[in-house]
Amino acid sequence: MDRLVTYRNAIKQLLSEYHSGERLGATYESQLIFDEVRDHYLWLDLGWEGSRRVYHSIMHFDIKDERIWIQENMTDRDPAEDLIALGVERQDIVLGLQPPFKRPFTNYGVA
């Protein structure tokens, strides 16, 4: 299987597993968004809690130049290591949520 297909499948599997947890009492909607044409993958919470608007990106991945960019992670999970366990090469993971000057010190890919 080609690398891009493998990486897309790994992201979708990971987000689906993370998202499957039950959210007791939540009055908002939780969505998984998979855009395989532009390679954007999101876990998004939206709706209302009383009179307060809920619109949060919980987790966001992009694929750029055959590398997985972790753009957002508002969980206590470690998606980079979980992606490696699913067969993604360490150097093909970029922590986009880290400033560019810090990325060389992360033990992941640099872009």
Secondary structure by P-SEA (a helix, b strand, c coil): ccaaaaaaaaaaaaaaaaaccccccccbbbbbbbccccbbbbbccccccccbbbbbbcbbbbbcccbbbbccccccccaaaaaaaaccccccccccccccccccccccccc
